[in-house]
Amino acid sequence: MYASARELAKWGLLHLNNGSLNGKQVIDSNIIQLATTLQSPSYSNADLPENGIFWFVKGSQAKKSEIGALVPNGAYQILGYTTVTLLIIPSENIVAVRAFNSYGNPEGYDYLKDVRTFGDAIMLDLT
């Protein structure tokens, strides 16, 4: 799927607003809630990222989480092949999009560090 940063932001806003767009319910809010809340089994490995449905969801700071340590619990994020990141932080009413739109990574690139830094930078900007 190819989408612009603006289209991704609209997708994020639709999720942030529980399926409502311009005051009209276009997706059942129960579906949005199901997709963006923790669905990972409670017995899963504490090092691995926590998941909703298609979204990474922050319920704790898992060792291999894609969501930064400064981002509050309840936030959720989806990632794309071209290093696209869509982060929703409901407690702050924030939708944030990052789009590099490039394939491949330079030598020494630390994917987890990079994607976590994006969310942490959003939170640092709030202070």
N, CA and C of each residue as an Amber inpcrd file, in Angstrom:
protein
   381
   0.8420000  -1.1710000   0.0000000   0.0000000   0.0000000   0.0000000
   0.8910000   1.2390000   0.0000000   0.5950000   2.1580000  -0.8570000
   1.3090000   3.4270000  -0.8950000   0.3660000   4.5150000  -0.3940000
   0.8660000   5.3300000   0.5080000   0.0620000   6.4120000   1.0720000
   0.9860000   7.5840000   1.3680000   0.4460000   8.7870000   1.2830000
   1.2220000   9.9810000   1.6230000   1.2270000  10.1510000   3.1460000
   2.0960000  10.9990000   3.6290000   2.1340000  11.3010000   5.0660000
   0.7920000  11.8810000   5.5120000   0.1940000  12.7050000   4.6820000
  -1.1160000  13.2950000   5.0080000  -2.1960000  12.2130000   5.1230000
  -2.1980000  11.2560000   4.1890000  -3.1710000  10.1630000   4.2440000
  -2.9640000   9.3010000   5.4900000  -1.7110000   9.0540000   5.8450000
  -1.4340000   8.2950000   7.0650000  -1.9050000   9.0520000   8.3080000
  -1.7160000  10.3560000   8.3050000  -2.1830000  11.1610000   9.4420000
  -3.7070000  11.0840000   9.5610000  -4.4100000  11.0910000   8.4380000
  -5.8680000  10.9550000   8.4730000  -6.2760000   9.5820000   9.0020000
  -5.5510000   8.5450000   8.6100000  -5.7950000   7.1930000   9.1140000
  -5.5810000   7.1600000  10.6320000  -4.5210000   7.8170000  11.0820000
  -4.2520000   7.8930000  12.5140000  -5.3300000   8.6620000  13.2540000
  -5.7850000   9.7570000  12.6790000  -6.8370000  10.5620000  13.2990000
  -8.1440000   9.7740000  13.4010000  -8.4250000   8.9790000  12.3870000
  -9.6090000   8.1180000  12.4180000  -9.5260000   7.1420000  13.5910000
  -8.3470000   6.6080000  13.8360000  -8.1600000   5.7040000  14.9790000
  -8.2190000   6.4690000  16.3030000  -7.5660000   7.6160000  16.3590000
  -7.5830000   8.4230000  17.5820000  -9.0060000   8.7920000  17.9690000
  -9.8490000   9.0350000  16.9770000 -11.2490000   9.4150000  17.2130000
 -12.1930000   8.2160000  17.2220000 -11.6380000   7.0250000  17.4830000
 -12.4370000   5.7910000  17.6120000 -13.3630000   5.5370000  16.4370000
 -12.8720000   5.7870000  15.2320000 -13.6310000   5.4750000  14.0250000
 -14.5310000   6.5820000  13.5270000 -14.4820000   7.7340000  14.1730000
 -15.3300000   8.8590000  13.7820000 -14.5510000   9.8100000  12.8750000
 -15.2070000  10.2530000  11.8150000 -14.6050000  11.1840000  10.8690000
 -15.5970000  12.3070000  10.6020000 -15.1810000  13.5300000  10.9190000
 -16.0480000  14.7020000  10.7460000 -17.4040000  14.5200000  11.4140000
 -17.3830000  13.9340000  12.6060000 -18.6090000  13.7540000  13.3800000
 -19.4580000  12.5700000  12.9690000 -18.9980000  11.8040000  11.9800000
 -19.7580000  10.6400000  11.5170000 -18.9810000   9.3640000  11.8260000
 -19.6570000   8.3760000  12.4060000 -19.0260000   7.1000000  12.7240000
 -18.8890000   6.2770000  11.4440000 -17.6510000   6.1270000  10.9360000
 -17.4330000   5.4080000   9.6780000 -16.8760000   4.0000000   9.9010000
 -16.2860000   3.7640000  11.0600000 -15.8250000   2.4340000  11.4710000
 -16.3460000   2.2070000  12.8800000 -16.9040000   1.0440000  13.1180000
 -17.4170000   0.7150000  14.4440000 -16.3150000   0.9250000  15.4830000
 -16.6000000   1.6700000  16.5280000 -15.6030000   1.9730000  17.5560000
 -15.0910000   0.7140000  18.2410000 -15.8950000  -0.3450000  18.2990000
 -15.4430000  -1.6060000  18.8980000 -14.3090000  -2.2240000  18.0870000
 -14.3530000  -2.0650000  16.7760000 -13.2840000  -2.5820000  15.9210000
 -11.9980000  -1.8020000  16.1730000 -12.1190000  -0.4820000  16.2550000
 -10.9420000   0.3600000  16.5290000 -10.3410000  -0.0050000  17.8850000
 -11.1730000  -0.1430000  18.8960000 -10.6930000  -0.5000000  20.2380000
  -9.9950000  -1.8510000  20.2310000 -10.5680000  -2.8210000  19.5390000
  -9.9690000  -4.1550000  19.4520000  -8.5960000  -4.0910000  18.7890000
  -8.4930000  -3.3290000  17.7140000  -7.2410000  -3.2420000  16.9560000
  -6.1380000  -2.5160000  17.7110000  -6.5050000  -1.5660000  18.5800000
  -5.5060000  -0.6780000  19.1870000  -5.2920000  -0.9140000  20.6740000
  -5.8040000  -2.0090000  21.1880000  -5.5280000  -2.3850000  22.5780000
  -4.7720000  -3.7060000  22.5820000  -4.1500000  -4.0140000  23.6910000
  -3.3200000  -5.2100000  23.7740000  -4.1070000  -6.4750000  23.4820000
  -3.5790000  -7.2510000  22.5440000  -4.1410000  -8.5600000  22.2080000
  -3.1120000  -9.6570000  22.4200000  -1.8860000  -9.2760000  22.7730000
  -0.8320000 -10.2570000  23.0200000  -1.2180000 -11.1060000  24.2210000
  -0.9040000 -12.3940000  24.1640000  -1.1940000 -13.2430000  25.3220000
  -0.4300000 -12.7650000  26.5600000  -1.0340000 -12.8700000  27.7140000
  -0.3950000 -12.4140000  28.9560000   0.8380000 -13.2480000  29.2970000
   0.9580000 -14.4350000  28.7270000   2.1000000 -15.2910000  28.9990000
   3.2270000 -15.0920000  27.9910000   3.0990000 -14.1300000  27.0980000
   4.1100000 -13.9540000  26.0500000   5.4280000 -13.4540000  26.6480000
   6.4610000 -13.5320000  25.8650000   7.8110000 -13.1530000  26.2550000
   7.8750000 -11.6500000  26.5470000   8.3120000 -11.2850000  27.7420000
   8.3600000  -9.8770000  28.1640000   9.3490000  -9.0440000  27.3380000
  10.2650000  -9.6910000  26.6320000  11.2170000  -8.9640000  25.7980000
  10.6110000  -8.5320000  24.4650000   9.5570000  -9.2340000  24.0330000
   8.9950000  -8.9800000  22.7120000   7.9870000  -7.8470000  22.7220000
   7.8070000  -7.1810000  21.5720000   6.8170000  -6.1040000  21.4820000
   5.4150000  -6.6110000  21.7930000   4.5730000  -5.7170000  22.2980000
   3.1760000  -6.0500000  22.5620000   2.3590000  -5.6090000  21.3610000
   1.2920000  -6.3460000  21.0940000   0.5420000  -6.1090000  19.8760000
  -0.9510000  -5.9790000  20.1140000  -1.5510000  -5.1320000  19.2660000
  -2.9910000  -5.1290000  19.0860000  -3.2320000  -5.9590000  17.8400000
  -4.0730000  -5.4760000  16.9390000  -4.2630000  -6.1320000  15.6520000
  -3.6960000  -5.1860000  14.6000000  -2.5920000  -5.5610000  14.0220000
  -1.8130000  -4.7850000  13.0450000  -1.0570000  -3.6120000  13.6720000
  -1.2630000  -3.3120000  14.9240000  -0.6000000  -2.2030000  15.6130000
   0.3060000  -2.7540000  16.7130000   1.4470000  -2.0930000  16.9210000
   2.2210000  -2.3160000  18.1370000   1.5700000  -1.4430000  19.1980000
   1.3330000  -2.0010000  20.3750000   0.6540000  -1.2820000  21.4560000
   1.5760000  -1.2550000  22.6610000   1.6680000  -0.1120000  23.3110000
   2.5230000  -0.0250000  24.4900000   1.6980000  -0.2440000  25.7480000
   1.9570000  -1.3840000  26.3810000   1.3720000  -1.6760000  27.6820000
   2.4430000  -1.6660000  28.7470000   3.6830000  -1.8530000  28.3160000
   4.8620000  -1.7980000  29.1820000   6.0490000  -1.5020000  28.2670000
   7.2270000  -1.4030000  28.8370000   8.4020000  -1.1430000  27.9960000
   9.1420000  -2.4560000  27.7640000   8.6840000  -3.1990000  26.7820000
   9.3420000  -4.4450000  26.4160000  10.7230000  -4.1450000  25.8350000
  11.6530000  -5.0460000  26.0650000  13.0340000  -4.8540000  25.6270000
  13.1390000  -4.5810000  24.1210000  12.3260000  -5.2600000  23.3080000
  12.3920000  -5.1000000  21.8580000  11.2160000  -4.2900000  21.3030000
  10.6020000  -3.4840000  22.1420000   9.4780000  -2.6570000  21.7020000
   9.9320000  -1.6240000  20.6870000   9.0830000  -1.3690000  19.7100000
   9.3510000  -0.3250000  18.7280000   8.9580000   1.0520000  19.2370000
   8.2610000   1.1090000  20.3580000   7.7600000   2.3730000  20.9030000
   8.7010000   2.8390000  22.0090000   9.1220000   4.0910000  21.9560000
  10.1100000   4.6330000  22.8740000   9.7020000   4.6260000  24.3390000
  10.6860000   4.6530000  25.1940000  10.4860000   4.5940000  26.6480000
   9.7120000   5.7960000  27.1820000   9.8300000   6.9510000  26.5600000
   9.1530000   8.1580000  27.0440000   7.6840000   8.2340000  26.6210000
   7.3090000   7.4040000  25.6550000   5.9330000   7.3870000  25.1600000
   5.0600000   6.6790000  26.1960000   3.9260000   7.2870000  26.5820000
   3.0990000   6.6770000  27.6340000   2.4070000   5.3870000  27.1940000
   2.1150000   4.5510000  28.1770000   1.3380000   3.3400000  27.9250000
   0.0080000   3.7290000  27.2880000  -0.4930000   2.8450000  26.4400000
  -1.7430000   3.1070000  25.7300000  -1.5190000   3.6590000  24.3340000
  -0.2830000   4.0750000  24.0420000   0.0420000   4.5440000  22.6970000
   0.1350000   3.3340000  21.7680000  -0.0460000   3.5720000  20.4810000
   0.0880000   2.4910000  19.5170000   0.7130000   3.0280000  18.2360000
   1.3650000   2.1150000  17.5180000   2.1850000   2.5180000  16.3820000
   2.1340000   1.4420000  15.3030000   2.1700000   1.8810000  14.0650000
   2.2510000   0.9640000  12.9370000   3.4160000   1.4240000  12.0700000
   4.0960000   0.4630000  11.4780000   5.3140000   0.7580000  10.7170000
   5.1680000   0.2720000   9.2900000   5.8890000   0.9210000   8.3820000
   5.8480000   0.5390000   6.9840000   7.2160000   0.1510000   6.4630000
   7.2090000  -0.4930000   5.3320000   8.4230000  -1.0230000   4.7170000
   9.4540000   0.0550000   4.4060000   9.0150000   1.2330000   4.0670000
   9.9420000   2.3050000   3.6930000  10.2690000   3.2060000   4.8840000
  10.3080000   2.6480000   6.0570000  10.6260000   3.3310000   7.3040000
   9.5580000   4.3580000   7.6850000   8.3430000   4.1550000   7.2150000
   7.2130000   4.9980000   7.5940000   6.7760000   4.6070000   8.9990000
   6.4650000   5.5980000   9.8150000   5.9870000   5.3620000  11.1770000
   4.7560000   6.2130000  11.4190000   3.7050000   5.5890000  11.9360000
   2.4900000   6.2850000  12.3460000   2.2920000   5.9780000  13.8210000
   2.4110000   6.9950000  14.6580000   2.3210000   6.8600000  16.1120000
   1.1050000   7.6210000  16.6140000   0.2850000   6.9580000  17.4100000
  -0.8920000   7.5640000  18.0250000  -0.6670000   7.5520000  19.5360000
  -0.8140000   8.7260000  20.1590000  -0.6620000   8.8420000  21.6180000
  -1.9710000   9.4120000  22.1530000  -2.9360000   8.5300000  22.4610000
  -4.2640000   9.0090000  22.8770000  -4.2500000   9.9230000  24.0970000
  -3.4050000   9.6280000  25.0790000  -3.3940000  10.4450000  26.3020000
  -2.9680000  11.8810000  26.0390000  -2.2670000  12.1090000  24.9360000
  -1.8150000  13.4620000  24.5640000  -2.5810000  14.0040000  23.3590000
  -3.5130000  13.2030000  22.8280000  -4.2920000  13.5870000  21.6500000
  -3.3740000  13.8820000  20.4490000  -2.4050000  12.9870000  20.2330000
  -1.3820000  13.1980000  19.2100000  -1.4340000  12.1020000  18.1540000
  -1.3350000  12.5330000  16.8980000  -1.0740000  11.6660000  15.7550000
   0.2250000  12.1810000  15.1460000   1.2240000  11.3260000  15.0420000
   2.5150000  11.7340000  14.4850000   2.9080000  10.7800000  13.3580000
   3.3920000  11.3450000  12.2580000   3.7950000  10.5590000  11.0960000
   5.2280000  10.9070000  10.7360000   5.9850000   9.8920000  10.4020000
   7.3400000  10.0810000   9.8800000   7.4320000   9.2780000   8.5960000
   7.8850000   9.8930000   7.5330000   7.9640000   9.2090000   6.2420000
   9.2990000   9.5020000   5.5760000  10.1850000   8.5250000   5.5530000
  11.4510000   8.6730000   4.8480000  11.3020000   8.2780000   3.3910000
  10.3950000   7.3370000   3.1380000  10.1420000   6.8340000   1.7850000
  11.4160000   6.4390000   1.0600000  12.2180000   5.6290000   1.7450000
  13.4260000   5.0980000   1.1200000  13.5450000   3.6200000   1.4760000
  14.1780000   2.8760000   0.5980000  14.3820000   1.4510000   0.8150000
  15.7970000   1.2210000   1.3140000  15.9380000   0.2290000   2.1690000
  17.2560000  -0.1350000   2.6460000  17.7460000   0.7920000   3.7510000
  18.7710000   0.3440000   4.4140000  19.3370000   1.0980000   5.5280000
  20.8490000   1.1940000   5.3770000  21.4260000   2.3010000   5.8350000
  22.8800000   2.4250000   5.7650000  23.5560000   1.4390000   6.7190000
  24.7890000   1.1450000   6.4530000  25.5550000   0.2430000   7.3060000
  25.5800000   0.7790000   8.7450000  25.3390000  -0.1040000   9.6980000
  25.3650000   0.2830000  11.1010000  24.0580000   0.8580000  11.6240000
  23.0660000   0.9360000  10.7810000  21.7710000   1.4960000  11.1650000
  21.1110000   0.6170000  12.2280000  20.6350000   1.2320000  13.3030000
  19.9580000   0.5230000  14.3880000  18.4680000   0.8480000  14.3110000
  17.7300000  -0.0450000  13.6900000  16.3020000   0.1730000  13.4560000
  15.5300000   0.4430000  14.7450000  15.6950000  -0.4060000  15.7590000
  14.9410000  -0.2180000  16.9960000  15.2620000   1.1180000  17.6590000
  16.5200000   1.4580000  17.7130000  16.9050000   2.7400000  18.3070000
  16.2800000   3.9010000  17.5390000  16.3180000   3.8220000  16.2170000
  15.7930000   4.8990000  15.3840000  14.2870000   5.0880000  15.5730000
  13.5340000   4.0090000  15.5190000  12.0750000   4.1330000  15.6050000
  11.6370000   4.5250000  17.0210000  12.3600000   4.0760000  18.0410000
  12.0520000   4.5110000  19.4130000  12.3470000   5.9970000  19.5900000
  13.4410000   6.4620000  19.0020000  13.8320000   7.8620000  19.1100000
  12.7590000   8.7800000  18.5470000  12.0600000   8.3320000  17.5090000
  10.9770000   9.1250000  16.9240000   9.9130000   9.4190000  17.9810000
   9.3990000   8.4040000  18.6410000   8.3740000   8.6060000  19.6700000
   8.8870000   9.4080000  20.8440000  10.1130000   9.1220000  21.2710000
  10.6810000   9.8680000  22.4000000  10.8530000  11.3450000  22.0550000
  11.2230000  11.6420000  20.8010000  11.3700000  13.0380000  20.3850000
  10.0280000  13.7640000  20.4490000   8.9550000  13.0850000  20.0930000
   7.6120000  13.6790000  20.1790000   7.3340000  14.0470000  21.6430000
   7.6230000  13.1360000  22.5540000   7.3380000  13.3880000  23.9760000
   8.2450000  14.4810000  24.5350000   9.5020000  14.5160000  24.1360000
  10.4060000  15.5690000  24.6150000   9.9670000  16.9370000  24.1350000
   9.3780000  16.9900000  22.9530000   8.8930000  18.2530000  22.4040000
   7.7270000  18.8150000  23.1940000   7.0470000  17.9700000  23.9550000
   5.8970000  18.4190000  24.7510000   6.3250000  19.1300000  26.0360000
   7.5650000  18.9100000  26.4450000   8.0270000  19.5060000  27.7170000
   8.5230000  20.9150000  27.5480000
